[in-house]
Amino acid sequence: MGYSVLDVLKGFEKALGKPIKSNITPRRFGDVPKLLANIDKASEHLGWKVTKSLDDMCKDSVTFITKRF
């Protein structure tokens, strides 16, 4: 399963509790249509497993930044 830029934007809006101003525009020249990461190697070689949701990651990022600045 993957996440779109719009999914991430909505995750940060949820974490912040307010909308983020954004513009949806056509893809720029050179932008890749899709980019995916596969965690199988990390799981196999490092024993790493996904434990957080996108909402968790956005919330943790907002908490880290707001406590830092």
Stockholm file with secondary structure:
# STOCKHOLM 1.0

chainA/1-69         MGYSVLDVLKGFEKALGKPIKSNITPRRFGDVPKLLANIDKASEHLGWKVTKSLDDMCKDSVTFITKRF
#=GR chainA/1-69 SS CCCCHHHHHHHHHHHHTSCCCCCCCCCCTTCCSCCCCCCHHHHHHHCCCCCCCHHHHHHHHHHHHHHHC
#=GC SS_cons        CCCCHHHHHHHHHHHHTSCCCCCCCCCCTTCCSCCCCCCHHHHHHHCCCCCCCHHHHHHHHHHHHHHHC
//
